[in-house]
C-alpha cells in the first residue's frame, strides 16, 4: 500500500514537472492615424437590380496613399 502511494506521488510530481511553463514573450504593434476621413459624399443610390438584393453602403478606407472611397453596391444576401 505504501509503495503504491509512493509510486502515485512520484508519477504526479513527474507529470506536473512535464507541463511546460507559460511563455513571457510579448509583441505589441500600434498604428495611429491622426487625420480623420473626409465627409461622406452624397450620391444617388442606383436602382435595385432585382428582388432579394440588399444595399451595402460605401465607406472610406485607408491605404498607402491616404483615404479612398469604396462605393456602395447591391449584393445578394448569403
ABEGO torsion letter per residue (X at the ends): XAAAAAAAAAAAAAAAAABBBBBABBBBBBBBBABBBBBBBBBBBBBBAEBGBBBBBBBBBBBAAEBBBBBBBBBBBX
